[in-house]
């Protein structure tokens, strides 16, 4: 039986780490929780997944 190799490329936008840092900093300063739907929307824009064979 032949083996198949599947490669998954995950790319994160350069600005997403800075966005998360800002969200977490503001949450710490204000004591409030970030909106998960809004963070999830930006996560979906920032991360791209490509499957290669």
ABEGO torsion letter per residue (X at the ends): XBBBBBBBBBBBBAAAAAAAAAAAAAAAAAGBBBBAAAAAAAAAAABBBBBBX
